[in-house]
Amino acid sequence: MKTIALVLLLNITGVPFLYGQHGTSGDNQRKAITSLIDQYSEAREKSDTVLLKIILTTDVDQLVSTGEWRNGIGAAVQGMLKSSGNNPGTRTLRIENIRMFNPTTAIVDCRYEIQNTDGAIRKMWSTFFVVAEKKIWKISAIRNMLPASP
């Protein structure tokens, strides 16, 4: 009887501490992931290949709205620079949702808008698959999508 009471007491007093630690860690992860997406946006805006190579995994892959696949960091960076040159304008990524799968893997859904030089706005979605490599968040895959026409 004493054993059962002790187990119950430990469960009742220990569980709140576990949830408290998880929440703080989750907040820190979300802040780091948000910073990563901001860095990606900045790197695209400035055509900063050094920053792109820091924040992308070496085996990154990207599927763009035209249906082109870019496999590996070289193809991804080259394609991003080419795309930014061919489609000038201000790019904005607004995070809509971050879904954590575990402490080192998440999916980030963003609204992706490109305001062209003529003022027209191209509205898309981007989904980022992000991973923590040695406690540093990096982009492992990107999926860009055009919304379906009504």
C-alpha positions as a printed NumPy array, in Angstrom:
array([[  0.   ,   0.   ,   0.   ],
       [  2.859,   2.365,   0.802],
       [  4.404,   1.614,  -2.595],
       [  1.203,   2.507,  -4.463],
       [  0.824,   5.72 ,  -2.481],
       [  4.457,   6.67 ,  -3.194],
       [  4.071,   6.024,  -6.949],
       [  0.889,   8.114,  -7.062],
       [  2.525,  10.935,  -5.107],
       [  5.54 ,  10.976,  -7.44 ],
       [  3.303,  11.021, -10.526],
       [  1.153,  13.844,  -9.189],
       [  4.108,  16.023,  -8.185],
       [  6.457,  15.141, -11.067],
       [  4.209,  15.53 , -14.126],
       [  3.786,  19.339, -13.916],
       [  7.57 ,  19.76 , -13.942],
       [  7.857,  17.74 , -17.156],
       [  5.272,  19.883, -18.949],
       [  6.902,  23.092, -17.752],
       [ 10.263,  22.099, -19.204],
       [  8.736,  21.039, -22.518],
       [  6.962,  24.392, -23.   ],
       [ 10.123,  26.433, -22.571],
       [ 12.064,  24.226, -24.949],
       [  9.248,  24.435, -27.514],
       [  9.205,  28.241, -27.317],
       [ 12.96 ,  28.385, -27.872],
       [ 12.687,  26.013, -30.821],
       [  9.914,  28.082, -32.398],
       [ 11.946,  31.279, -31.989],
       [ 14.965,  29.623, -33.584],
       [ 12.848,  28.303, -36.468],
       [ 11.257,  31.727, -36.994],
       [ 14.749,  33.236, -37.088],
       [ 15.793,  30.613, -39.656],
       [ 12.896,  31.529, -41.973],
       [ 13.759,  35.234, -41.536],
       [ 17.383,  34.45 , -42.485],
       [ 16.204,  32.56 , -45.562],
       [ 14.056,  35.517, -46.612],
       [ 16.975,  37.905, -46.071],
       [ 19.387,  35.677, -47.995],
       [ 16.96 ,  35.504, -50.945],
       [ 16.394,  39.265, -50.889],
       [ 20.137,  40.025, -50.868],
       [ 21.222,  37.063, -53.056],
       [ 23.503,  36.078, -50.167],
       [ 24.944,  32.715, -51.221],
       [ 27.13 ,  32.479, -48.105],
       [ 24.108,  32.715, -45.806],
       [ 22.102,  30.305, -47.964],
       [ 24.88 ,  27.713, -47.725],
       [ 24.892,  28.103, -43.927],
       [ 21.123,  27.694, -43.439],
       [ 20.474,  24.911, -45.98 ],
       [ 21.411,  21.269, -45.471],
       [ 23.815,  19.871, -48.077],
       [ 21.129,  17.472, -49.338],
       [ 18.378,  20.129, -49.461],
       [ 15.735,  19.705, -52.113],
       [ 13.249,  22.187, -53.448],
       [ 10.124,  21.87 , -55.553],
       [  9.157,  25.235, -57.014],
       [  5.771,  26.368, -58.308],
       [  6.805,  25.734, -61.94 ],
       [  7.322,  22.049, -61.129],
       [ 11.131,  22.206, -61.231],
       [ 13.006,  20.042, -58.72 ],
       [ 16.267,  21.335, -57.307],
       [ 18.289,  18.617, -55.603],
       [ 21.342,  19.385, -53.487],
       [ 22.66 ,  22.651, -52.127],
       [ 24.385,  23.672, -55.369],
       [ 21.28 ,  23.305, -57.526],
       [ 19.078,  24.936, -54.877],
       [ 21.301,  28.013, -54.438],
       [ 21.831,  28.412, -58.187],
       [ 18.085,  28.046, -58.846],
       [ 17.197,  30.535, -56.107],
       [ 19.543,  33.166, -57.546],
       [ 18.24 ,  32.575, -61.072],
       [ 14.625,  32.755, -59.883],
       [ 15.218,  35.972, -57.941],
       [ 16.883,  37.495, -61.014],
       [ 14.085,  36.416, -63.373],
       [ 11.314,  37.463, -60.961],
       [ 12.46 ,  40.687, -59.311],
       [ 10.414,  42.066, -56.472],
       [ 10.021,  42.048, -52.732],
       [  9.564,  38.606, -51.216],
       [  7.626,  38.196, -47.971],
       [  7.303,  34.988, -45.952],
       [  4.732,  34.999, -43.146],
       [  4.696,  31.937, -40.902],
       [  1.21 ,  30.497, -40.479],
       [  2.048,  27.313, -38.589],
       [  4.99 ,  25.426, -37.105],
       [  4.4  ,  21.741, -36.471],
       [  7.036,  20.061, -34.328],
       [  7.462,  16.335, -34.947],
       [ 10.186,  15.941, -32.365],
       [ 12.831,  18.243, -30.84 ],
       [ 14.899,  18.213, -34.063],
       [ 12.304,  18.11 , -36.874],
       [  9.488,  20.441, -37.89 ],
       [  7.334,  21.577, -40.796],
       [  6.81 ,  25.308, -41.278],
       [  3.903,  26.561, -43.409],
       [  4.185,  30.106, -44.739],
       [  2.269,  32.499, -46.906],
       [  4.702,  33.513, -49.627],
       [  4.158,  36.71 , -51.563],
       [  6.24 ,  38.358, -54.25 ],
       [  5.416,  41.972, -54.98 ],
       [  6.632,  42.516, -58.532],
       [  8.209,  45.76 , -59.678],
       [  4.928,  46.667, -61.44 ],
       [  3.057,  46.413, -58.104],
       [  1.313,  43.105, -58.834],
       [  1.415,  40.599, -55.975],
       [  1.971,  36.901, -56.615],
       [  0.45 ,  34.918, -53.722],
       [  1.731,  31.424, -52.963],
       [  2.367,  28.995, -50.139],
       [  5.735,  27.664, -49.002],
       [  6.335,  24.711, -46.761],
       [  9.743,  24.263, -45.165],
       [ 11.003,  21.017, -43.677],
       [ 13.536,  22.022, -41.034],
       [ 15.956,  19.952, -38.979],
       [ 18.342,  20.711, -36.143],
       [ 21.869,  19.631, -37.009],
       [ 24.137,  19.859, -33.975],
       [ 21.534,  22.131, -32.329],
       [ 21.482,  24.516, -35.324],
       [ 18.263,  24.712, -37.332],
       [ 18.603,  24.286, -41.096],
       [ 16.249,  23.971, -44.045],
       [ 16.15 ,  20.45 , -45.446],
       [ 13.389,  20.843, -48.058],
       [ 11.171,  23.546, -49.538],
       [  7.856,  23.166, -51.335],
       [  6.407,  26.209, -53.107],
       [  2.8  ,  26.044, -54.271],
       [  0.392,  28.239, -56.158],
       [ -3.121,  28.208, -54.708],
       [ -5.718,  26.485, -56.854],
       [ -8.004,  28.795, -58.831],
       [-11.596,  28.889, -57.542]])
